[in-house]
Amino acid sequence: MARLISLVSLLVLLSGSGRAQSMQLFVDLTEAPRNIFHSKMTIPVKPGAFTLVYPKWIPGNHRPSGPIANFTGLRMEASGKPVLWQRDDIDMYAFHVDVPPGVSEITVFSDTITIDGSAGASGPSASSTLLDLNWNQVVLYPAAAASDDVRVTASVRLPPNWKYSTSLPPTRPGGDTIVFQPVSLTTLVDSPLIAGQHFREILLKEPGKGPLHFLDLVGESEAAIDVPDSDLSAYRKLVDEAAALFGSHHFRQYHFLLTLTDVAGHHGVEHHESSDNSVGERMFSDPDLHLLEAGLLPHEYVHSWNGKYRRPAGLATRNYQEPMRGDLLWVYEGMTEYLGNVLAARSGLFAPEQYREALAATAAALDYRRGRTWRPLEDTGRSVQILRLQGPHWESWRRSLDYYPEGELIWLEVDTLIRQQTKGQKSLDDFCRSFHGGASGPPSVSPYTFDDVVRTLNEVSTYDWAKLLRERTKNASMHAPIAGIEQGGWKLVYNDKPNALLAASEGAGSGLELSYSLGVALSKNGDVEDVIPDSPAAKAGIAPRMKILAVNERRWSKNVILDAIRAAVQSQQPIHLLIENAQTVKTYAVPYLEGLRYPHLEQVANHPDLLSDITKAATK
């Protein structure tokens, strides 16, 4: 017989005389600079067998990413006396307890090591000056319970003089210890908290003009959180453009939580009433970082409508232990990628040319992704559990989380088709208002299926959308779906002029993207990160994890290999690469003579420029 508490038992347990009892959660964050959080939970129980679980399937990660290995120091007490616990022998996230007679609550103490994996990113959750708390890191809850039915009263103690932000409403603000109003476990996990020595809160939406919007920043320095006026104007414009796009909202107020650090993990995670974003410390002062992160906040903001409110049925689970199904991540993430970049352009975070350069880089990368010949797009969503853990090596053949960028291309195709069919009278904006709109109000979830998406598209413009979307997502194909670019009045071309997005990535410290010439992606140190199958480099025998030591008998550097590719056009001689492969060193001759190639979009003469129409601001 399974040792799981039933939902009925839970409801009896958490209610007495008609009044719900909350679990009490206290998190001591004073040692966050050491990357360790201390937690204390008081949980109502009844005598007998009882099972607690640690959140496993984390919303926004779409996979069992709960950092259970970092959950340490676990001990339990009842009336001040130790209570023995035992981990399940199959489910590492479950802890069994025999509650002694006469005991109505147990106290659970634990520590959480936050050096990696806590917020959907690979980096730590804290530095000496700031922290990012995701509540799923520090909480246990009764097994089999729906997260909506579990009530939690949470509180935190901050390091001295640190300030914080979260969408959770406090019962009493101020001081180093903050107590929040009781909420469901769903709301708690959906409401991350950031804090730090260097803190700034900026009101983006004035009272009386819709829900309040805040840009809340913590950074490693005061300079990091000094936001230029041009960015503030763009973020305010973003809020207005999103309101025009969707026509309603599903939050009481919204917080853009933004952490600026080179120490803590880089990520963007969506929530109903906030987004948890971490970028480089100099994002507002470094033009390259600024360009690379232009779409982050718009993307996560769009998720409040597409992903949090409207959610694929396979991702709308009743708690954090039920497996998620990612078949429709090309809608959840792909449409959000499309709309986020469109809103970045409409709000001014992207200049029109920058938007097109980003789109060209996306289209080219996918067109050269040879794994698409065996793995259809839908499978990248189903395989998120394994693909998200992989690095760049062999990415072209394995594929990665392509439901993001390829989803963007698919929804661009849908948008341009609607505009063509209706002669510009309708667009994907109309779909968004119908599908993601509805009545404004507090957070709620409205699950959907593939058929719901198709039905709403047909309400906007009649077409065989089911056939098109199945072809794009269920079939393997040699080339990326770039019909939307072509229907938009542009075409994908290659020349020796660097792509703005790729140049920014290189300028921000990344390596070289030579996939469209030699067929390799290189780190800044000459490590071979990926090789395009059937490319000149692949045919020469080069593979990921090798390292280039020299180019044409000159020591490796970025400029040396770029000069060698240019020179080969004139000399018509192979490029010779001295390469280290494990314990061997060998020279490889790469017969590539066509020069540097970078992707761009080129406008097609005498064709309506729908891309410019799509990115045109809807508000003044």
C-alpha positions as CSV (number, residue, x, y, z in Angstrom):
1,M,0.0,0.0,0.0
2,A,1.5,3.3,-1.0
3,R,2.5,5.6,1.9
4,L,1.0,8.7,0.3
5,I,-1.4,11.1,2.1
6,S,-4.6,11.4,0.1
7,L,-6.1,14.7,-1.0
8,V,-9.2,14.1,1.2
9,S,-6.9,13.5,4.2
10,L,-5.0,16.7,3.3
11,L,-8.1,18.8,3.2
12,V,-9.2,17.4,6.6
13,L,-5.7,18.0,7.9
14,L,-5.4,21.6,6.8
15,S,-8.9,22.6,8.0
16,G,-10.3,22.7,11.4
17,S,-13.7,24.1,12.3
18,G,-13.9,25.4,8.8
19,R,-10.7,27.4,9.0
20,A,-7.7,26.5,6.9
21,Q,-4.4,26.0,8.6
22,S,-1.3,27.2,6.8
23,M,2.1,25.5,6.8
24,Q,4.6,28.0,8.2
25,L,7.8,28.5,6.3
26,F,10.7,30.6,7.6
27,V,13.8,31.1,5.4
28,D,17.0,32.5,7.0
29,L,18.9,34.2,4.1
30,T,21.6,35.8,6.2
31,E,24.2,33.3,4.9
32,A,23.2,33.8,1.3
33,P,26.7,35.2,0.5
34,R,28.0,31.7,1.4
35,N,25.4,30.2,-1.0
36,I,23.4,28.4,1.7
37,F,19.8,29.1,2.8
38,H,18.4,27.8,6.1
39,S,14.8,26.9,6.4
40,K,12.3,25.9,9.1
41,M,8.8,24.6,8.3
42,T,5.9,23.9,10.6
43,I,3.5,21.4,9.0
44,P,0.1,20.3,10.3
45,V,0.0,16.5,10.5
46,K,-2.1,13.6,11.9
47,P,-0.6,10.6,13.7
48,G,0.5,7.7,11.4
49,A,2.2,7.3,8.1
50,F,2.8,10.6,6.3
51,T,4.8,11.5,3.2
52,L,6.4,14.8,2.3
53,V,7.8,15.6,-1.1
54,Y,10.3,18.1,-2.5
55,P,9.1,19.9,-5.7
56,K,10.5,18.1,-8.7
57,W,8.8,19.3,-11.9
58,I,9.4,23.1,-11.8
59,P,7.1,25.3,-14.0
60,G,9.0,27.2,-16.6
61,N,11.8,24.6,-16.7
62,H,9.4,21.9,-18.2
63,R,11.5,19.2,-16.6
64,P,12.3,17.5,-13.3
65,S,14.8,20.2,-12.3
66,G,14.1,20.5,-8.6
67,P,17.6,20.7,-7.1
68,I,17.1,17.8,-4.7
69,A,20.9,17.1,-4.5
70,N,21.2,20.6,-2.9
71,F,18.6,19.9,-0.2
72,T,20.6,19.1,2.9
73,G,20.7,19.0,6.7
74,L,17.2,17.6,6.9
75,R,15.9,16.9,10.4
76,M,12.4,16.7,11.8
77,E,10.9,17.3,15.3
78,A,7.6,16.9,17.1
79,S,7.1,18.6,20.5
80,G,10.9,19.2,20.6
81,K,11.7,15.5,20.1
82,P,13.4,14.0,17.0
83,V,11.1,12.3,14.4
84,L,12.8,9.7,12.1
85,W,12.3,10.1,8.4
86,Q,13.2,7.8,5.5
87,R,13.7,8.7,1.9
88,D,11.7,6.6,-0.6
89,D,13.8,3.8,-2.2
90,I,12.6,4.8,-5.7
91,D,11.5,8.4,-5.6
92,M,14.4,10.5,-4.4
93,Y,12.0,13.5,-3.9
94,A,9.8,11.7,-1.3
95,F,10.4,11.4,2.5
96,H,8.3,9.1,4.7
97,V,7.5,9.8,8.3
98,D,5.7,7.9,11.1
99,V,4.0,10.7,13.1
100,P,3.8,9.7,16.8
101,P,0.5,9.6,18.6
102,G,-0.9,12.8,19.9
103,V,1.2,15.0,17.5
104,S,-0.6,17.6,15.4
105,E,2.4,19.3,13.8
106,I,6.0,18.6,12.9
107,T,8.8,21.0,12.5
108,V,11.2,20.4,9.6
109,F,14.6,22.0,9.5
110,S,16.7,22.0,6.3
111,D,19.5,23.7,4.5
112,T,19.7,24.4,0.7
113,I,23.0,24.7,-1.0
114,T,22.6,27.2,-3.8
115,I,25.7,27.0,-5.9
116,D,23.9,25.6,-8.9
117,G,20.6,24.6,-10.4
118,S,18.2,26.5,-8.2
119,A,16.5,28.9,-10.5
120,G,16.6,27.0,-13.8
121,A,20.1,28.1,-14.4
122,S,23.5,26.5,-13.9
123,G,25.0,29.2,-11.8
124,P,24.7,30.1,-8.1
125,S,21.7,31.8,-6.5
126,A,23.7,34.4,-4.6
127,S,26.8,36.5,-4.4
128,S,28.3,38.5,-1.6
129,T,25.9,41.4,-2.4
130,L,22.7,39.8,-3.7
131,L,20.5,36.7,-3.9
132,D,17.7,35.1,-5.9
133,L,15.3,32.9,-3.9
134,N,13.0,30.5,-5.7
135,W,10.7,29.0,-3.1
136,N,10.7,25.5,-4.6
137,Q,14.3,25.3,-3.4
138,V,13.3,25.4,0.3
139,V,9.9,23.8,0.7
140,L,8.4,20.4,1.3
141,Y,4.7,19.7,1.0
142,P,2.3,16.7,1.6
143,A,2.5,14.1,-1.1
144,A,-0.4,13.8,-3.6
145,A,-1.7,17.2,-2.6
146,A,-2.7,19.7,-5.3
147,S,-0.5,22.7,-4.9
148,D,-3.6,25.0,-5.0
149,D,-4.9,23.3,-1.9
150,V,-1.8,23.8,0.3
151,R,-1.6,27.0,2.2
152,V,1.7,28.5,3.2
153,T,2.6,31.5,5.4
154,A,6.1,32.4,4.4
155,S,8.7,34.7,6.0
156,V,12.3,35.5,5.3
157,R,15.2,37.1,7.2
158,L,17.5,39.1,5.0
159,P,21.2,40.0,5.5
160,P,21.4,43.4,7.3
161,N,20.5,46.4,5.2
162,W,19.5,44.4,2.1
163,K,16.3,45.4,0.3
164,Y,14.0,43.0,-1.6
165,S,11.3,42.7,-4.1
166,T,8.7,40.0,-4.9
167,S,5.1,39.9,-6.0
168,L,4.1,38.4,-2.7
169,P,2.2,40.9,-0.5
170,P,3.8,41.3,3.0
171,T,1.7,41.5,6.2
172,R,4.2,43.9,7.7
173,P,6.9,45.5,5.5
174,G,10.3,46.8,6.7
175,G,13.1,45.4,8.8
176,D,15.3,42.4,8.2
177,T,12.5,39.9,8.7
178,I,9.5,40.1,6.4
179,V,6.3,38.1,6.9
180,F,4.1,37.5,3.8
181,Q,0.4,37.0,3.6
182,P,-0.8,33.4,3.5
183,V,-1.0,32.1,-0.1
184,S,-1.3,28.8,-1.9
185,L,1.8,26.8,-2.6
186,T,1.1,27.5,-6.2
187,T,1.3,31.2,-5.7
188,L,4.4,30.9,-3.4
189,V,6.4,28.9,-5.9
190,D,5.2,31.4,-8.6
191,S,6.6,34.4,-6.7
192,P,10.4,34.4,-6.5
193,L,12.2,37.0,-4.4
194,I,15.4,39.0,-5.2
195,A,17.3,41.0,-2.6
196,G,20.6,42.8,-2.3
197,Q,22.7,45.6,-1.0
198,H,22.3,47.6,-4.2
199,F,18.6,47.8,-4.9
200,R,16.3,50.1,-7.0
201,E,12.6,50.0,-7.7
202,I,11.2,51.9,-10.6
203,L,7.5,52.5,-11.2
204,L,6.8,51.8,-14.9
205,K,3.0,52.1,-14.9
206,E,1.4,55.0,-13.1
207,P,-1.5,54.5,-10.7
208,G,-4.9,54.7,-12.3
209,K,-3.7,53.6,-15.7
210,G,-4.1,49.9,-15.3
211,P,-2.2,47.5,-13.0
212,L,1.0,48.8,-11.4
213,H,4.2,47.7,-13.1
214,F,7.6,47.8,-11.4
215,L,11.2,47.3,-12.6
216,D,13.0,46.0,-9.6
217,L,16.7,45.7,-9.8
218,V,19.5,44.3,-7.6
219,G,23.1,44.5,-8.8
220,E,26.7,44.0,-7.8
221,S,27.2,47.8,-7.7
222,E,25.2,51.0,-7.9
223,A,26.5,51.5,-11.4
224,A,24.9,48.2,-12.4
225,I,21.4,49.4,-11.6
226,D,21.7,52.8,-13.2
227,V,19.1,52.4,-16.0
228,P,19.4,54.9,-18.9
229,D,16.3,57.0,-19.6
230,S,16.1,55.5,-23.1
231,D,15.7,52.0,-21.6
232,L,13.1,53.2,-19.1
233,S,11.1,54.7,-21.9
234,A,11.3,51.4,-23.8
235,Y,10.2,49.4,-20.9
236,R,7.2,51.7,-20.3
237,K,6.5,51.4,-24.0
238,L,6.7,47.6,-23.7
239,V,3.9,47.6,-21.0
240,D,1.7,49.7,-23.3
241,E,2.4,47.6,-26.4
242,A,1.6,44.3,-24.5
243,A,-1.7,45.8,-23.3
244,A,-2.5,46.7,-26.9
245,L,-1.6,43.3,-28.1
246,F,-3.5,41.2,-25.6
247,G,-6.3,43.5,-24.6
248,S,-6.4,42.2,-21.0
249,H,-4.2,41.2,-18.1
250,H,-4.1,38.3,-15.7
251,F,-2.2,39.8,-12.8
252,R,-3.0,42.3,-10.0
253,Q,0.4,44.0,-10.5
254,Y,3.6,43.0,-12.3
255,H,7.2,43.0,-11.2
256,F,10.1,42.7,-13.6
257,L,12.7,41.2,-11.3
258,L,16.1,41.9,-12.7
259,T,19.5,40.8,-11.2
260,L,22.6,42.3,-12.7
261,T,25.6,40.1,-11.9
262,D,28.5,38.2,-13.5
263,V,28.5,35.8,-10.5
264,A,25.0,34.4,-10.0
265,G,23.3,32.2,-12.7
266,H,22.1,33.7,-16.0
267,H,18.4,32.9,-16.6
268,G,15.0,34.1,-17.4
269,V,12.0,32.4,-15.7
270,E,8.4,33.3,-16.2
271,H,5.7,33.8,-13.5
272,H,2.1,35.1,-13.5
273,E,2.8,38.4,-11.7
274,S,6.6,38.7,-12.1
275,S,9.6,37.4,-14.1
276,D,12.9,36.4,-12.6
277,N,15.7,37.6,-14.9
278,S,19.5,37.5,-14.4
279,V,21.9,39.2,-16.8
280,G,25.5,40.4,-16.8
281,E,26.4,43.2,-14.5
282,R,27.1,45.7,-17.3
283,M,24.0,45.0,-19.3
284,F,22.9,48.7,-19.3
285,S,26.4,50.0,-20.1
286,D,27.8,47.4,-22.5
287,P,26.3,47.8,-26.0
288,D,26.9,44.2,-26.9
289,L,25.3,42.8,-23.7
290,H,22.5,45.3,-24.1
291,L,21.7,44.0,-27.6
292,L,21.9,40.3,-26.7
293,E,19.5,40.8,-23.8
294,A,17.0,43.1,-25.6
295,G,14.4,40.3,-25.9
296,L,14.7,38.8,-22.4
297,L,12.2,40.9,-20.4
298,P,9.7,41.1,-23.3
299,H,9.9,37.3,-23.7
300,E,9.3,36.6,-20.0
301,Y,6.5,39.3,-19.8
302,V,4.6,37.7,-22.7
303,H,4.7,34.4,-20.7
304,S,2.2,35.9,-18.2
305,W,-0.4,35.5,-21.0
306,N,1.2,32.7,-23.1
307,G,2.4,30.0,-20.7
308,K,1.1,31.0,-17.3
309,Y,-2.6,32.0,-18.1
310,R,-3.0,30.0,-21.3
311,R,-1.0,26.8,-20.8
312,P,-0.8,23.5,-22.8
313,A,-2.8,20.8,-21.0
314,G,0.3,18.7,-20.7
315,L,2.1,21.4,-18.7
316,A,-0.9,22.3,-16.5
317,T,-0.2,19.7,-13.7
318,R,-1.9,19.7,-10.3
319,N,1.4,19.7,-8.3
320,Y,5.1,19.6,-8.7
321,Q,5.5,15.8,-8.8
322,E,3.3,15.0,-11.8
323,P,5.3,14.7,-15.0
324,M,4.9,17.5,-17.7
325,R,4.5,16.8,-21.4
326,G,6.2,19.2,-23.8
327,D,4.4,18.4,-27.1
328,L,3.2,22.0,-27.4
329,L,6.3,23.8,-26.3
330,W,6.6,25.2,-29.8
331,V,3.4,27.2,-28.8
332,Y,4.3,27.9,-25.2
333,E,7.9,28.9,-25.9
334,G,7.9,29.4,-29.7
335,M,5.0,31.8,-29.9
336,T,6.5,33.6,-26.8
337,E,9.8,33.9,-28.6
338,Y,8.1,35.4,-31.6
339,L,5.9,37.8,-29.7
340,G,8.6,38.8,-27.3
341,N,10.9,39.8,-30.1
342,V,8.1,41.6,-31.9
343,L,7.3,43.6,-28.7
344,A,11.0,44.3,-28.3
345,A,10.9,45.9,-31.7
346,R,7.6,47.7,-31.2
347,S,8.8,49.1,-27.9
348,G,12.2,50.3,-29.2
349,L,14.4,47.7,-27.4
350,F,15.3,46.4,-30.9
351,A,15.9,48.8,-33.7
352,P,14.3,47.5,-36.9
353,E,17.6,46.5,-38.4
354,Q,18.6,44.7,-35.1
355,Y,15.3,42.8,-35.2
356,R,16.0,41.6,-38.7
357,E,19.6,40.7,-37.9
358,A,18.3,38.6,-34.9
359,L,15.8,36.9,-37.2
360,A,18.5,36.2,-39.8
361,A,20.8,34.6,-37.2
362,T,17.9,32.4,-36.0
363,A,16.9,31.3,-39.5
364,A,20.5,30.5,-40.5
365,A,21.3,28.6,-37.4
366,L,18.2,26.4,-37.9
367,D,18.8,26.0,-41.6
368,Y,22.3,24.5,-40.8
369,R,21.0,22.3,-38.0
370,R,21.4,18.9,-39.6
371,G,19.7,17.1,-36.7
372,R,16.5,18.4,-38.2
373,T,16.8,15.6,-40.8
374,W,16.0,13.0,-38.2
375,R,14.5,14.7,-35.2
376,P,11.2,16.6,-35.8
377,L,10.6,19.8,-33.9
378,E,7.9,18.3,-31.7
379,D,10.5,15.8,-30.4
380,T,12.7,18.7,-29.1
381,G,9.8,19.5,-26.8
382,R,9.2,16.0,-25.7
383,S,13.0,15.6,-25.2
384,V,13.5,18.7,-23.1
385,Q,14.4,16.6,-20.1
386,I,17.5,15.4,-21.8
387,L,18.3,18.1,-24.3
388,R,18.4,20.9,-21.7
389,L,21.2,19.2,-19.9
390,Q,23.5,19.1,-22.9
391,G,26.2,21.6,-23.9
392,P,27.0,22.9,-27.4
393,H,29.0,19.8,-28.5
394,W,27.3,18.0,-31.4
395,E,24.4,20.4,-31.1
396,S,23.9,20.6,-34.8
397,W,23.4,16.8,-35.1
398,R,21.6,16.3,-31.8
399,R,19.4,19.5,-32.0
400,S,18.8,21.6,-28.9
401,L,15.7,23.4,-27.5
402,D,14.7,24.3,-31.0
403,Y,11.1,24.8,-30.1
404,Y,12.1,28.3,-29.1
405,P,13.7,29.6,-32.3
406,E,11.9,27.4,-34.8
407,G,8.7,28.1,-33.1
408,E,9.4,31.8,-33.7
409,L,9.8,31.1,-37.5
410,I,6.6,29.1,-37.5
411,W,4.5,31.8,-35.9
412,L,6.0,34.4,-38.2
413,E,4.8,32.2,-41.1
414,V,1.3,32.1,-39.5
415,D,1.2,35.8,-39.0
416,T,2.3,36.7,-42.5
417,L,-0.3,34.2,-43.9
418,I,-3.1,35.7,-41.9
419,R,-2.0,39.2,-43.2
420,Q,-1.9,38.0,-46.8
421,Q,-5.2,36.2,-46.7
422,T,-7.1,39.1,-45.0
423,K,-5.3,41.7,-47.1
424,G,-3.9,43.3,-44.0
425,Q,-7.2,43.5,-42.1
426,K,-6.2,40.9,-39.5
427,S,-3.0,39.4,-38.0
428,L,-1.7,37.2,-35.2
429,D,-2.5,40.1,-32.9
430,D,-6.2,39.2,-33.4
431,F,-5.4,35.6,-32.4
432,C,-3.7,36.9,-29.3
433,R,-6.6,39.1,-28.2
434,S,-9.0,36.1,-28.6
435,F,-6.8,33.3,-27.3
436,H,-5.0,35.1,-24.5
437,G,-7.5,37.8,-23.7
438,G,-10.7,37.2,-21.8
439,A,-11.6,39.1,-18.6
440,S,-8.8,40.8,-16.8
441,G,-8.2,39.7,-13.2
442,P,-5.9,37.9,-10.8
443,P,-3.8,34.9,-11.9
444,S,-5.6,31.9,-13.3
445,V,-4.8,29.0,-15.7
446,S,-6.8,28.1,-18.8
447,P,-5.3,24.9,-20.4
448,Y,-5.5,24.3,-24.1
449,T,-4.9,21.6,-26.7
450,F,-3.7,21.6,-30.3
451,D,-7.3,21.7,-31.5
452,D,-8.0,24.8,-29.4
453,V,-5.1,26.6,-31.1
454,V,-6.3,25.5,-34.6
455,R,-9.9,26.5,-33.8
456,T,-9.0,30.0,-32.7
457,L,-6.8,30.5,-35.8
458,N,-9.7,29.6,-38.0
459,E,-11.9,32.1,-36.2
460,V,-9.4,34.7,-37.2
461,S,-8.8,33.5,-40.8
462,T,-9.9,30.2,-42.4
463,Y,-7.1,28.0,-43.5
464,D,-5.9,24.4,-43.1
465,W,-3.9,25.4,-40.0
466,A,-3.9,21.9,-38.6
467,K,-2.1,20.5,-41.7
468,L,0.4,23.4,-41.8
469,L,1.3,23.1,-38.1
470,R,1.5,19.3,-38.2
471,E,3.8,19.5,-41.2
472,R,6.1,22.1,-39.4
473,T,6.2,20.2,-36.1
474,K,5.9,16.5,-36.8
475,N,8.0,16.0,-39.9
476,A,11.7,15.9,-40.2
477,S,13.1,18.3,-42.9
478,M,16.3,19.4,-44.4
479,H,15.7,23.2,-44.2
480,A,14.3,25.6,-41.7
481,P,10.7,27.0,-42.1
482,I,11.6,30.4,-43.5
483,A,8.4,31.0,-45.5
484,G,7.4,33.7,-43.0
485,I,10.5,35.7,-43.9
486,E,9.8,35.4,-47.6
487,Q,6.1,36.1,-47.2
488,G,7.2,39.1,-45.1
489,G,9.0,40.6,-48.1
490,W,12.6,39.6,-47.3
491,K,15.0,36.8,-48.1
492,L,17.9,35.1,-46.2
493,V,21.3,35.9,-47.7
494,Y,24.9,35.5,-46.8
495,N,27.9,37.8,-47.2
496,D,31.1,38.7,-45.5
497,K,29.6,41.5,-43.4
498,P,29.3,40.4,-39.8
499,N,25.8,39.8,-38.5
500,A,25.0,42.4,-35.7
501,L,23.8,39.8,-33.2
502,L,26.7,37.4,-33.9
503,A,29.1,40.3,-33.6
504,A,27.6,41.3,-30.3
505,S,27.9,37.7,-29.0
506,E,31.6,37.7,-30.0
507,G,32.1,41.1,-28.4
508,A,30.5,40.0,-25.2
509,G,33.2,37.3,-24.8
510,S,31.8,34.4,-26.8
511,G,33.8,32.6,-29.5
512,L,33.4,32.6,-33.3
513,E,30.4,31.5,-35.3
514,L,32.0,30.0,-38.5
515,S,29.2,27.5,-39.1
516,Y,28.4,29.1,-42.5
517,S,32.0,29.0,-43.8
518,L,34.3,26.4,-42.3
519,G,31.4,24.7,-40.6
520,V,32.5,25.1,-37.0
521,A,31.6,27.0,-33.8
522,L,34.6,27.9,-31.8
523,S,35.2,29.2,-28.2
524,K,37.3,32.3,-27.7
525,N,40.2,29.9,-26.8
526,G,39.9,27.9,-30.0
527,D,38.0,25.0,-28.6
528,V,35.8,23.3,-31.2
529,E,32.3,23.5,-29.7
530,D,30.3,22.2,-32.7
531,V,30.8,21.0,-36.2
532,I,28.2,21.1,-38.9
533,P,27.9,17.6,-40.5
534,D,29.0,17.5,-44.2
535,S,30.7,20.9,-43.8
536,P,34.4,21.5,-44.9
537,A,35.5,21.0,-41.3
538,A,33.6,17.8,-40.8
539,K,34.9,16.4,-44.1
540,A,38.4,17.2,-43.0
541,G,37.9,15.1,-39.9
542,I,37.4,17.8,-37.3
543,A,35.0,17.2,-34.4
544,P,33.7,18.9,-31.2
545,R,36.0,18.9,-28.2
546,M,39.1,19.3,-30.3
547,K,41.2,22.4,-29.8
548,I,42.8,24.6,-32.5
549,L,46.4,25.4,-31.6
550,A,47.6,27.1,-34.7
551,V,46.3,28.3,-38.1
552,N,48.6,28.1,-41.1
553,E,51.6,27.8,-38.7
554,R,50.6,30.8,-36.7
555,R,49.5,30.6,-33.1
556,W,45.7,30.5,-32.6
557,S,43.7,33.7,-32.2
558,K,40.4,34.9,-33.5
559,N,42.0,37.3,-35.9
560,V,44.4,34.8,-37.2
561,I,41.7,32.3,-38.3
562,L,39.6,35.1,-39.8
563,D,42.5,36.3,-41.8
564,A,43.3,32.8,-43.0
565,I,39.7,32.3,-44.3
566,R,40.0,35.6,-46.2
567,A,43.4,34.8,-47.5
568,A,42.3,31.4,-48.8
569,V,40.0,33.1,-51.3
570,Q,43.0,34.7,-53.0
571,S,45.5,31.8,-52.6
572,Q,43.0,29.1,-53.4
573,Q,45.0,26.9,-50.9
574,P,43.5,24.8,-48.1
575,I,43.6,26.2,-44.5
576,H,45.9,24.2,-42.3
577,L,44.8,23.8,-38.7
578,L,47.1,22.3,-36.0
579,I,44.6,20.6,-33.7
580,E,44.9,18.9,-30.3
581,N,42.7,15.9,-29.9
582,A,43.0,14.5,-26.4
583,Q,46.7,13.4,-26.2
584,T,47.5,13.8,-29.9
585,V,48.4,16.8,-32.1
586,K,47.7,16.7,-35.8
587,T,47.4,19.1,-38.8
588,Y,44.1,19.1,-40.7
589,A,43.8,20.6,-44.2
590,V,40.4,22.2,-44.7
591,P,39.8,23.0,-48.4
592,Y,37.5,25.9,-47.9
593,L,38.0,28.8,-50.4
594,E,34.8,30.8,-50.3
595,G,35.5,33.4,-47.6
596,L,33.5,34.5,-44.5
597,R,29.8,34.1,-44.6
598,Y,27.3,35.7,-42.3
599,P,23.5,35.7,-42.5
600,H,21.3,38.8,-43.1
601,L,17.9,39.6,-44.5
602,E,17.6,41.4,-47.8
603,Q,14.4,43.1,-48.9
604,V,12.7,41.7,-52.0
605,A,11.8,44.4,-54.6
606,N,8.1,44.9,-55.4
607,H,6.9,42.8,-52.4
608,P,4.9,44.2,-49.5
609,D,7.1,44.7,-46.4
610,L,5.1,42.8,-43.9
611,L,8.0,42.5,-41.4
612,S,7.9,46.3,-41.0
613,D,4.2,46.2,-40.5
614,I,4.5,43.5,-37.9
615,T,7.1,45.5,-35.9
616,K,5.3,48.8,-36.1
617,A,4.2,50.1,-32.7
618,A,0.5,50.0,-31.9
619,T,0.6,52.8,-29.4
620,K,2.0,56.4,-29.6
